[in-house]
Amino acid sequence: MAVGLRAYGSLTNLSMAESKPTVPKVGDGATLLSWTDRFPATVVWVSPSGKTIHLQEDNAVRKDNYGMSEVQQYEFSPNPEAPIQVARLTKKGWKVLKGKQVLIGHRSRYYDYSF
């Protein structure tokens, strides 16, 4: 597990990355897992084989008043102007070509203020 934490930076992102891959469909929410941050996205295209998808990051507006806190609440909306990111299904789940892990079926945004 220590190797995984080095790859994902937080236990939350590691546990999300280790979840069973979901079969995506257009319009599904997704979360791009970075080191400790998370970014919401939407599935905008699925290949006929179901092994390649296109994603666009969503807009995320913070709705709480907690400041630099672990507790963060966001409102999400589509961003059709965002660049397309390609993800492929691997033996270890969905991965964006830039190396980020992708969780399908759930939108999440988190900003780690400790970095």
BELGI-V264274 format. One record per run of one state. SS is the DSSP state (alpha for helix, beta for strand, coil for the rest). FROM is the first residue (numbers start at 1). TO is the last residue. Records with the same first field share a line. If there is no record, write none. Layout:
SS: FROM-TO / FROM-TO
This chain:
coil: 1-1 / 9-10 / 18-28 / 34-37 / 47-51 / 58-58 / 63-73 / 78-83 / 91-92 / 97-100 / 105-109 / 111-115
alpha: 2-8 / 11-17
beta: 29-33 / 38-46 / 52-57 / 59-62 / 74-77 / 84-90 / 93-96 / 101-104 / 110-110
